Amino acid sequence: MRGRWLALASALFALALIAGARMRRLHEPRFPPLSELKAGPFAFQDAMLAAAGYRAPAADLAWIHLLQYAAGSLPEYADHPGHPYEHLATLSLRVTRLDPSFHRAVLFAAGILGWFHGIERPDEAAKLLHEGMRRTPEQPMYAIYLAALAYKKEGDTDRMIALLESSFDRPETPSTMKSILANLRQSRGEHREALVLWARILESDRDRSEHARARLKIAELRGLLAKPPAKKP
């Protein structure tokens, strides 16, 4: 009988330790309060995981949903015709509200909103970056992107590209942003510079998602550079 009580007491003590650890994770300073989680198709799931102390895994799952949405395969957040990526900022904020240290979600979305061809909603990108900076002001990439957006608004493309390229090799820089930069160079007729950027993408293990595109672009740019310059009339 005494052995059973000891076993039960040990089990209760272990449960208390687990609960205490979960509460410490729940109230860890880098995690905002649960009240900041917004309504949406995944709100119940997020709240349950966060309340159980699993905010970081919940953010990982939210990141997967964000990538699925960007690829056009998240039916819970379907865009209205003529409004591409209308939910991108919302899904990015969902990630950072679960785990503010998940910087790449904000940077990924801000890069598309600020510079993706055919999207270019810099004000929305800036608002998203300010939200990320409010949560983790120590992340320098937010300030870099905001400064680059300011140059974009001023029409100073040279400084904008130079600033963005200064962070090209930082681990936080999304592969999508690197591709955007390479395409910007090509759109300006700077084929050699674009070729160098695509080659750097192809050499980086972190950018495997862009390797297939990089190979195609490198072949395209080499073909363009091999052509003799057009004769002036």
PyRosetta script that sets phi, psi and omega in degrees:
from pyrosetta import init, pose_from_sequence

init()
pose = pose_from_sequence("MRGRWLALASALFALALIAGARMRRLHEPRFPPLSELKAGPFAFQDAMLAAAGYRAPAADLAWIHLLQYAAGSLPEYADHPGHPYEHLATLSLRVTRLDPSFHRAVLFAAGILGWFHGIERPDEAAKLLHEGMRRTPEQPMYAIYLAALAYKKEGDTDRMIALLESSFDRPETPSTMKSILANLRQSRGEHREALVLWARILESDRDRSEHARARLKIAELRGLLAKPPAKKP")
pose.set_psi(1, -45.2)
pose.set_omega(1, 179.5)
pose.set_phi(2, -62.2)
pose.set_psi(2, -36.5)
pose.set_omega(2, 178.6)
pose.set_phi(3, -62.3)
pose.set_psi(3, -38.1)
pose.set_omega(3, 178.9)
pose.set_phi(4, -65.2)
pose.set_psi(4, -42.0)
pose.set_omega(4, 179.2)
pose.set_phi(5, -64.5)
pose.set_psi(5, -38.6)
pose.set_omega(5, 178.0)
pose.set_phi(6, -64.5)
pose.set_psi(6, -41.8)
pose.set_omega(6, 179.1)
pose.set_phi(7, -63.6)
pose.set_psi(7, -42.2)
pose.set_omega(7, 179.6)
pose.set_phi(8, -65.5)
pose.set_psi(8, -41.7)
pose.set_omega(8, 179.5)
pose.set_phi(9, -63.4)
pose.set_psi(9, -41.0)
pose.set_omega(9, 178.4)
pose.set_phi(10, -62.7)
pose.set_psi(10, -42.4)
pose.set_omega(10, 179.4)
pose.set_phi(11, -63.3)
pose.set_psi(11, -42.6)
pose.set_omega(11, 179.2)
pose.set_phi(12, -65.0)
pose.set_psi(12, -38.2)
pose.set_omega(12, 178.3)
pose.set_phi(13, -64.0)
pose.set_psi(13, -41.3)
pose.set_omega(13, 178.8)
pose.set_phi(14, -64.2)
pose.set_psi(14, -42.6)
pose.set_omega(14, 178.0)
pose.set_phi(15, -61.8)
pose.set_psi(15, -38.7)
pose.set_omega(15, 179.1)
pose.set_phi(16, -64.0)
pose.set_psi(16, -39.9)
pose.set_omega(16, 177.9)
pose.set_phi(17, -64.0)
pose.set_psi(17, -43.7)
pose.set_omega(17, 179.3)
pose.set_phi(18, -62.3)
pose.set_psi(18, -44.7)
pose.set_omega(18, 179.6)
pose.set_phi(19, -62.1)
pose.set_psi(19, -40.4)
pose.set_omega(19, 178.7)
pose.set_phi(20, -63.4)
pose.set_psi(20, -40.9)
pose.set_omega(20, 178.6)
pose.set_phi(21, -64.1)
pose.set_psi(21, -41.0)
pose.set_omega(21, 179.1)
pose.set_phi(22, -64.2)
pose.set_psi(22, -39.5)
pose.set_omega(22, 179.7)
pose.set_phi(23, -67.0)
pose.set_psi(23, -36.1)
pose.set_omega(23, 178.0)
pose.set_phi(24, -65.2)
pose.set_psi(24, -41.4)
pose.set_omega(24, 177.3)
pose.set_phi(25, -65.3)
pose.set_psi(25, -38.0)
pose.set_omega(25, -178.5)
pose.set_phi(26, -62.9)
pose.set_psi(26, -36.6)
pose.set_omega(26, -177.3)
pose.set_phi(27, -104.0)
pose.set_psi(27, 17.2)
pose.set_omega(27, 176.8)
pose.set_phi(28, -60.3)
pose.set_psi(28, 136.3)
pose.set_omega(28, -172.3)
pose.set_phi(29, -55.2)
pose.set_psi(29, -32.9)
pose.set_omega(29, -175.8)
pose.set_phi(30, -74.0)
pose.set_psi(30, -12.1)
pose.set_omega(30, 178.7)
pose.set_phi(31, -96.0)
pose.set_psi(31, 123.4)
pose.set_omega(31, 177.3)
pose.set_phi(32, -71.8)
pose.set_psi(32, 166.4)
pose.set_omega(32, -179.1)
pose.set_phi(33, -64.8)
pose.set_psi(33, 156.1)
pose.set_omega(33, -178.8)
pose.set_phi(34, -59.9)
pose.set_psi(34, -26.2)
pose.set_omega(34, -178.5)
pose.set_phi(35, -62.2)
pose.set_psi(35, -18.6)
pose.set_omega(35, 179.9)
pose.set_phi(36, -79.7)
pose.set_psi(36, -12.9)
pose.set_omega(36, 176.8)
pose.set_phi(37, -70.2)
pose.set_psi(37, 131.2)
pose.set_omega(37, -173.6)
pose.set_phi(38, -96.0)
pose.set_psi(38, 161.0)
pose.set_omega(38, 177.5)
pose.set_phi(39, -67.6)
pose.set_psi(39, 152.1)
pose.set_omega(39, 179.6)
pose.set_phi(40, 165.0)
pose.set_psi(40, 177.6)
pose.set_omega(40, -177.3)
pose.set_phi(41, -57.7)
pose.set_psi(41, -27.8)
pose.set_omega(41, -176.7)
pose.set_phi(42, -109.4)
pose.set_psi(42, 14.4)
pose.set_omega(42, -174.3)
pose.set_phi(43, -62.0)
pose.set_psi(43, -44.2)
pose.set_omega(43, -178.2)
pose.set_phi(44, -64.0)
pose.set_psi(44, -45.2)
pose.set_omega(44, 178.5)
pose.set_phi(45, -59.3)
pose.set_psi(45, -46.4)
pose.set_omega(45, -179.2)
pose.set_phi(46, -62.0)
pose.set_psi(46, -44.8)
pose.set_omega(46, -177.9)
pose.set_phi(47, -64.8)
pose.set_psi(47, -40.4)
pose.set_omega(47, -180.0)
pose.set_phi(48, -64.7)
pose.set_psi(48, -46.3)
pose.set_omega(48, -179.8)
pose.set_phi(49, -66.3)
pose.set_psi(49, -41.9)
pose.set_omega(49, -179.4)
pose.set_phi(50, -65.0)
pose.set_psi(50, -42.5)
pose.set_omega(50, -179.9)
pose.set_phi(51, -65.3)
pose.set_psi(51, -28.2)
pose.set_omega(51, 178.9)
pose.set_phi(52, -83.6)
pose.set_psi(52, -0.4)
pose.set_omega(52, 178.7)
pose.set_phi(53, 91.4)
pose.set_psi(53, 15.0)
pose.set_omega(53, -176.4)
pose.set_phi(54, -112.7)
pose.set_psi(54, 51.5)
pose.set_omega(54, -177.6)
pose.set_phi(55, -71.5)
pose.set_psi(55, -38.5)
pose.set_omega(55, 179.9)
pose.set_phi(56, -64.6)
pose.set_psi(56, -47.2)
pose.set_omega(56, 174.7)
pose.set_phi(57, -61.8)
pose.set_psi(57, -35.5)
pose.set_omega(57, 177.1)
pose.set_phi(58, -62.8)
pose.set_psi(58, -39.0)
pose.set_omega(58, 177.8)
pose.set_phi(59, -66.7)
pose.set_psi(59, -37.4)
pose.set_omega(59, 176.5)
pose.set_phi(60, -60.1)
pose.set_psi(60, -43.1)
pose.set_omega(60, 178.9)
pose.set_phi(61, -66.3)
pose.set_psi(61, -39.9)
pose.set_omega(61, 177.4)
pose.set_phi(62, -63.9)
pose.set_psi(62, -35.3)
pose.set_omega(62, 177.1)
pose.set_phi(63, -64.1)
pose.set_psi(63, -41.7)
pose.set_omega(63, 177.2)
pose.set_phi(64, -61.2)
pose.set_psi(64, -42.6)
pose.set_omega(64, 177.5)
pose.set_phi(65, -62.1)
pose.set_psi(65, -39.2)
pose.set_omega(65, 178.4)
pose.set_phi(66, -61.3)
pose.set_psi(66, -44.4)
pose.set_omega(66, 178.9)
pose.set_phi(67, -66.4)
pose.set_psi(67, -38.1)
pose.set_omega(67, 176.9)
pose.set_phi(68, -63.1)
pose.set_psi(68, -41.8)
pose.set_omega(68, 178.2)
pose.set_phi(69, -62.7)
pose.set_psi(69, -45.1)
pose.set_omega(69, -180.0)
pose.set_phi(70, -61.3)
pose.set_psi(70, -29.9)
pose.set_omega(70, 178.5)
pose.set_phi(71, -85.9)
pose.set_psi(71, -2.0)
pose.set_omega(71, 177.7)
pose.set_phi(72, 84.1)
pose.set_psi(72, 24.4)
pose.set_omega(72, -176.0)
pose.set_phi(73, -132.4)
pose.set_psi(73, 45.1)
pose.set_omega(73, 174.6)
pose.set_phi(74, -128.5)
pose.set_psi(74, 90.1)
pose.set_omega(74, -173.2)
pose.set_phi(75, -61.3)
pose.set_psi(75, -24.5)
pose.set_omega(75, 179.7)
pose.set_phi(76, -64.7)
pose.set_psi(76, -20.5)
pose.set_omega(76, 179.8)
pose.set_phi(77, -129.5)
pose.set_psi(77, 68.1)
pose.set_omega(77, 179.2)
pose.set_phi(78, -81.9)
pose.set_psi(78, 136.4)
pose.set_omega(78, 178.3)
pose.set_phi(79, -77.2)
pose.set_psi(79, 147.6)
pose.set_omega(79, 171.3)
pose.set_phi(80, -76.4)
pose.set_psi(80, 149.7)
pose.set_omega(80, 179.1)
pose.set_phi(81, -53.8)
pose.set_psi(81, 133.1)
pose.set_omega(81, 179.5)
pose.set_phi(82, 81.8)
pose.set_psi(82, 4.8)
pose.set_omega(82, 179.9)
pose.set_phi(83, -128.6)
pose.set_psi(83, 68.1)
pose.set_omega(83, -178.4)
pose.set_phi(84, -65.0)
pose.set_psi(84, 140.8)
pose.set_omega(84, 177.0)
pose.set_phi(85, 58.1)
pose.set_psi(85, 33.7)
pose.set_omega(85, -178.0)
pose.set_phi(86, -68.8)
pose.set_psi(86, -21.2)
pose.set_omega(86, -179.3)
pose.set_phi(87, -104.2)
pose.set_psi(87, 7.5)
pose.set_omega(87, -173.8)
pose.set_phi(88, -62.4)
pose.set_psi(88, -46.7)
pose.set_omega(88, -179.8)
pose.set_phi(89, -64.1)
pose.set_psi(89, -40.4)
pose.set_omega(89, 179.6)
pose.set_phi(90, -59.7)
pose.set_psi(90, -45.6)
pose.set_omega(90, -178.4)
pose.set_phi(91, -71.2)
pose.set_psi(91, -31.7)
pose.set_omega(91, 175.8)
pose.set_phi(92, -67.0)
pose.set_psi(92, -43.6)
pose.set_omega(92, 178.7)
pose.set_phi(93, -65.4)
pose.set_psi(93, -32.0)
pose.set_omega(93, 175.9)
pose.set_phi(94, -58.5)
pose.set_psi(94, -42.5)
pose.set_omega(94, 179.6)
pose.set_phi(95, -64.0)
pose.set_psi(95, -49.8)
pose.set_omega(95, -173.9)
pose.set_phi(96, -72.9)
pose.set_psi(96, -23.5)
pose.set_omega(96, 174.6)
pose.set_phi(97, -74.0)
pose.set_psi(97, -26.7)
pose.set_omega(97, 174.4)
pose.set_phi(98, -78.5)
pose.set_psi(98, -40.8)
pose.set_omega(98, -178.5)
pose.set_phi(99, -147.9)
pose.set_psi(99, 97.6)
pose.set_omega(99, -177.0)
pose.set_phi(100, -60.9)
pose.set_psi(100, -19.2)
pose.set_omega(100, 178.9)
pose.set_phi(101, -78.5)
pose.set_psi(101, -2.8)
pose.set_omega(101, -179.9)
pose.set_phi(102, -84.5)
pose.set_psi(102, 69.4)
pose.set_omega(102, -171.8)
pose.set_phi(103, -65.8)
pose.set_psi(103, -32.7)
pose.set_omega(103, -172.2)
pose.set_phi(104, -65.0)
pose.set_psi(104, -23.6)
pose.set_omega(104, 177.8)
pose.set_phi(105, -65.3)
pose.set_psi(105, -43.8)
pose.set_omega(105, 178.8)
pose.set_phi(106, -68.2)
pose.set_psi(106, -44.4)
pose.set_omega(106, -178.3)
pose.set_phi(107, -65.6)
pose.set_psi(107, -39.6)
pose.set_omega(107, 178.3)
pose.set_phi(108, -60.3)
pose.set_psi(108, -51.2)
pose.set_omega(108, -177.6)
pose.set_phi(109, -67.7)
pose.set_psi(109, -41.6)
pose.set_omega(109, -179.5)
pose.set_phi(110, -64.3)
pose.set_psi(110, -36.5)
pose.set_omega(110, 178.3)
pose.set_phi(111, -62.6)
pose.set_psi(111, -44.0)
pose.set_omega(111, 179.0)
pose.set_phi(112, -67.4)
pose.set_psi(112, -47.0)
pose.set_omega(112, -177.7)
pose.set_phi(113, -65.7)
pose.set_psi(113, -34.9)
pose.set_omega(113, -175.5)
pose.set_phi(114, -84.7)
pose.set_psi(114, -31.2)
pose.set_omega(114, -169.4)
pose.set_phi(115, -136.1)
pose.set_psi(115, -6.2)
pose.set_omega(115, -177.4)
pose.set_phi(116, -68.2)
pose.set_psi(116, 132.9)
pose.set_omega(116, -177.8)
pose.set_phi(117, -60.5)
pose.set_psi(117, 128.7)
pose.set_omega(117, 179.9)
pose.set_phi(118, 89.7)
pose.set_psi(118, -9.0)
pose.set_omega(118, 177.8)
pose.set_phi(119, -107.4)
pose.set_psi(119, -76.9)
pose.set_omega(119, 173.4)
pose.set_phi(120, 42.9)
pose.set_psi(120, 70.6)
pose.set_omega(120, 173.8)
pose.set_phi(121, -116.4)
pose.set_psi(121, 75.1)
pose.set_omega(121, -173.0)
pose.set_phi(122, -61.1)
pose.set_psi(122, -34.4)
pose.set_omega(122, -179.9)
pose.set_phi(123, -65.0)
pose.set_psi(123, -39.8)
pose.set_omega(123, 177.7)
pose.set_phi(124, -66.8)
pose.set_psi(124, -39.7)
pose.set_omega(124, 177.3)
pose.set_phi(125, -62.2)
pose.set_psi(125, -43.9)
pose.set_omega(125, -179.2)
pose.set_phi(126, -63.6)
pose.set_psi(126, -41.6)
pose.set_omega(126, 178.4)
pose.set_phi(127, -60.9)
pose.set_psi(127, -41.4)
pose.set_omega(127, 178.5)
pose.set_phi(128, -64.5)
pose.set_psi(128, -42.6)
pose.set_omega(128, 179.3)
pose.set_phi(129, -65.7)
pose.set_psi(129, -38.9)
pose.set_omega(129, 177.1)
pose.set_phi(130, -62.6)
pose.set_psi(130, -38.2)
pose.set_omega(130, 177.4)
pose.set_phi(131, -64.6)
pose.set_psi(131, -43.0)
pose.set_omega(131, 176.7)
pose.set_phi(132, -62.9)
pose.set_psi(132, -41.0)
pose.set_omega(132, -179.9)
pose.set_phi(133, -66.0)
pose.set_psi(133, -35.8)
pose.set_omega(133, 178.7)
pose.set_phi(134, -62.3)
pose.set_psi(134, -35.7)
pose.set_omega(134, -177.2)
pose.set_phi(135, -82.3)
pose.set_psi(135, -40.5)
pose.set_omega(135, 179.8)
pose.set_phi(136, -135.5)
pose.set_psi(136, 79.2)
pose.set_omega(136, -176.9)
pose.set_phi(137, -65.6)
pose.set_psi(137, -14.0)
pose.set_omega(137, -179.2)
pose.set_phi(138, -77.7)
pose.set_psi(138, -9.4)
pose.set_omega(138, -179.3)
pose.set_phi(139, -80.4)
pose.set_psi(139, 110.4)
pose.set_omega(139, -173.9)
pose.set_phi(140, -71.0)
pose.set_psi(140, -21.6)
pose.set_omega(140, -176.1)
pose.set_phi(141, -65.1)
pose.set_psi(141, -29.2)
pose.set_omega(141, 178.7)
pose.set_phi(142, -62.8)
pose.set_psi(142, -44.7)
pose.set_omega(142, 179.4)
pose.set_phi(143, -66.0)
pose.set_psi(143, -37.8)
pose.set_omega(143, 179.1)
pose.set_phi(144, -62.6)
pose.set_psi(144, -46.0)
pose.set_omega(144, -179.3)
pose.set_phi(145, -66.0)
pose.set_psi(145, -39.7)
pose.set_omega(145, 178.8)
pose.set_phi(146, -64.0)
pose.set_psi(146, -40.8)
pose.set_omega(146, 177.6)
pose.set_phi(147, -65.3)
pose.set_psi(147, -40.0)
pose.set_omega(147, 178.6)
pose.set_phi(148, -64.6)
pose.set_psi(148, -38.1)
pose.set_omega(148, 176.4)
pose.set_phi(149, -65.3)
pose.set_psi(149, -36.1)
pose.set_omega(149, 177.4)
pose.set_phi(150, -63.8)
pose.set_psi(150, -43.0)
pose.set_omega(150, 176.3)
pose.set_phi(151, -61.8)
pose.set_psi(151, -38.7)
pose.set_omega(151, 179.3)
pose.set_phi(152, -61.5)
pose.set_psi(152, -44.5)
pose.set_omega(152, 179.3)
pose.set_phi(153, -63.4)
pose.set_psi(153, -33.7)
pose.set_omega(153, 179.5)
pose.set_phi(154, -78.5)
pose.set_psi(154, -8.8)
pose.set_omega(154, -177.5)
pose.set_phi(155, 79.8)
pose.set_psi(155, 14.7)
pose.set_omega(155, 179.9)
pose.set_phi(156, -92.8)
pose.set_psi(156, 76.2)
pose.set_omega(156, -175.2)
pose.set_phi(157, -66.3)
pose.set_psi(157, -34.8)
pose.set_omega(157, -179.0)
pose.set_phi(158, -60.3)
pose.set_psi(158, -49.0)
pose.set_omega(158, 180.0)
pose.set_phi(159, -67.5)
pose.set_psi(159, -36.2)
pose.set_omega(159, 178.8)
pose.set_phi(160, -60.6)
pose.set_psi(160, -49.1)
pose.set_omega(160, -178.7)
pose.set_phi(161, -66.1)
pose.set_psi(161, -41.9)
pose.set_omega(161, -179.9)
pose.set_phi(162, -60.4)
pose.set_psi(162, -41.3)
pose.set_omega(162, -179.7)
pose.set_phi(163, -66.8)
pose.set_psi(163, -45.9)
pose.set_omega(163, -179.9)
pose.set_phi(164, -64.7)
pose.set_psi(164, -38.4)
pose.set_omega(164, 179.8)
pose.set_phi(165, -69.9)
pose.set_psi(165, -22.8)
pose.set_omega(165, 177.9)
pose.set_phi(166, -65.4)
pose.set_psi(166, -20.8)
pose.set_omega(166, 179.3)
pose.set_phi(167, -106.9)
pose.set_psi(167, 14.5)
pose.set_omega(167, -173.4)
pose.set_phi(168, -57.6)
pose.set_psi(168, -40.4)
pose.set_omega(168, -174.7)
pose.set_phi(169, -95.9)
pose.set_psi(169, 4.5)
pose.set_omega(169, 176.2)
pose.set_phi(170, -68.9)
pose.set_psi(170, 141.4)
pose.set_omega(170, -177.7)
pose.set_phi(171, -62.4)
pose.set_psi(171, -23.4)
pose.set_omega(171, -179.2)
pose.set_phi(172, -78.3)
pose.set_psi(172, -17.6)
pose.set_omega(172, -175.2)
pose.set_phi(173, -68.2)
pose.set_psi(173, 120.2)
pose.set_omega(173, -179.0)
pose.set_phi(174, -65.8)
pose.set_psi(174, 146.7)
pose.set_omega(174, 177.4)
pose.set_phi(175, -59.0)
pose.set_psi(175, -35.6)
pose.set_omega(175, 179.2)
pose.set_phi(176, -60.0)
pose.set_psi(176, -39.6)
pose.set_omega(176, 180.0)
pose.set_phi(177, -66.4)
pose.set_psi(177, -36.2)
pose.set_omega(177, 178.1)
pose.set_phi(178, -63.9)
pose.set_psi(178, -41.7)
pose.set_omega(178, 177.8)
pose.set_phi(179, -64.9)
pose.set_psi(179, -40.4)
pose.set_omega(179, 177.9)
pose.set_phi(180, -59.8)
pose.set_psi(180, -42.8)
pose.set_omega(180, 179.6)
pose.set_phi(181, -63.6)
pose.set_psi(181, -43.8)
pose.set_omega(181, 179.0)
pose.set_phi(182, -61.9)
pose.set_psi(182, -40.5)
pose.set_omega(182, 178.4)
pose.set_phi(183, -68.6)
pose.set_psi(183, -34.4)
pose.set_omega(183, 175.4)
pose.set_phi(184, -61.0)
pose.set_psi(184, -44.2)
pose.set_omega(184, 177.9)
pose.set_phi(185, -59.6)
pose.set_psi(185, -45.2)
pose.set_omega(185, -178.7)
pose.set_phi(186, -65.6)
pose.set_psi(186, -39.4)
pose.set_omega(186, -179.2)
pose.set_phi(187, -64.1)
pose.set_psi(187, -23.3)
pose.set_omega(187, 177.8)
pose.set_phi(188, -89.6)
pose.set_psi(188, 4.5)
pose.set_omega(188, -178.7)
pose.set_phi(189, 80.1)
pose.set_psi(189, 10.4)
pose.set_omega(189, -178.3)
pose.set_phi(190, -92.5)
pose.set_psi(190, 70.7)
pose.set_omega(190, -171.1)
pose.set_phi(191, -67.6)
pose.set_psi(191, -38.2)
pose.set_omega(191, 179.2)
pose.set_phi(192, -65.5)
pose.set_psi(192, -43.8)
pose.set_omega(192, 178.9)
pose.set_phi(193, -63.6)
pose.set_psi(193, -40.4)
pose.set_omega(193, 177.6)
pose.set_phi(194, -63.9)
pose.set_psi(194, -40.3)
pose.set_omega(194, 179.3)
pose.set_phi(195, -61.9)
pose.set_psi(195, -41.3)
pose.set_omega(195, 178.2)
pose.set_phi(196, -61.3)
pose.set_psi(196, -42.3)
pose.set_omega(196, -179.0)
pose.set_phi(197, -66.3)
pose.set_psi(197, -44.0)
pose.set_omega(197, 178.2)
pose.set_phi(198, -62.6)
pose.set_psi(198, -36.4)
pose.set_omega(198, 178.2)
pose.set_phi(199, -65.1)
pose.set_psi(199, -39.4)
pose.set_omega(199, 177.5)
pose.set_phi(200, -65.7)
pose.set_psi(200, -37.2)
pose.set_omega(200, 176.3)
pose.set_phi(201, -63.4)
pose.set_psi(201, -44.4)
pose.set_omega(201, -178.4)
pose.set_phi(202, -64.8)
pose.set_psi(202, -30.1)
pose.set_omega(202, -179.2)
pose.set_phi(203, -80.5)
pose.set_psi(203, -12.5)
pose.set_omega(203, -174.1)
pose.set_phi(204, -95.3)
pose.set_psi(204, 124.8)
pose.set_omega(204, 175.9)
pose.set_phi(205, -65.7)
pose.set_psi(205, -28.6)
pose.set_omega(205, -179.8)
pose.set_phi(206, -67.6)
pose.set_psi(206, -19.0)
pose.set_omega(206, -174.7)
pose.set_phi(207, -107.8)
pose.set_psi(207, 31.8)
pose.set_omega(207, -176.9)
pose.set_phi(208, -59.3)
pose.set_psi(208, -30.9)
pose.set_omega(208, -179.2)
pose.set_phi(209, -63.5)
pose.set_psi(209, -20.7)
pose.set_omega(209, -178.8)
pose.set_phi(210, -105.8)
pose.set_psi(210, 4.7)
pose.set_omega(210, -175.0)
pose.set_phi(211, -64.6)
pose.set_psi(211, -42.3)
pose.set_omega(211, -179.6)
pose.set_phi(212, -61.6)
pose.set_psi(212, -44.0)
pose.set_omega(212, 178.2)
pose.set_phi(213, -65.8)
pose.set_psi(213, -38.7)
pose.set_omega(213, -179.7)
pose.set_phi(214, -61.0)
pose.set_psi(214, -41.7)
pose.set_omega(214, 179.8)
pose.set_phi(215, -61.8)
pose.set_psi(215, -42.6)
pose.set_omega(215, 179.5)
pose.set_phi(216, -64.7)
pose.set_psi(216, -43.3)
pose.set_omega(216, -178.1)
pose.set_phi(217, -69.3)
pose.set_psi(217, -36.6)
pose.set_omega(217, 178.3)
pose.set_phi(218, -63.1)
pose.set_psi(218, -43.8)
pose.set_omega(218, 177.8)
pose.set_phi(219, -62.8)
pose.set_psi(219, -41.9)
pose.set_omega(219, 179.7)
pose.set_phi(220, -62.8)
pose.set_psi(220, -46.2)
pose.set_omega(220, -177.1)
pose.set_phi(221, -69.4)
pose.set_psi(221, -36.7)
pose.set_omega(221, 176.6)
pose.set_phi(222, -63.1)
pose.set_psi(222, -37.5)
pose.set_omega(222, 176.9)
pose.set_phi(223, -64.5)
pose.set_psi(223, -41.7)
pose.set_omega(223, 178.8)
pose.set_phi(224, -65.1)
pose.set_psi(224, -39.4)
pose.set_omega(224, -178.9)
pose.set_phi(225, -72.6)
pose.set_psi(225, -24.9)
pose.set_omega(225, -179.4)
pose.set_phi(226, -77.9)
pose.set_psi(226, -18.5)
pose.set_omega(226, -179.6)
pose.set_phi(227, -71.3)
pose.set_psi(227, 139.6)
pose.set_omega(227, 175.9)
pose.set_phi(228, -67.7)
pose.set_psi(228, 146.0)
pose.set_omega(228, -179.9)
pose.set_phi(229, -61.1)
pose.set_psi(229, 143.9)
pose.set_omega(229, -179.2)
pose.set_phi(230, -66.5)
pose.set_psi(230, 139.2)
pose.set_omega(230, 179.5)
pose.set_phi(231, -74.5)
pose.set_psi(231, 137.7)
pose.set_omega(231, 178.0)
pose.set_phi(232, -74.1)
pose.set_psi(232, 138.0)
pose.set_omega(232, -179.8)
pose.set_phi(233, -66.2)
pose.dump_pdb("model.pdb")
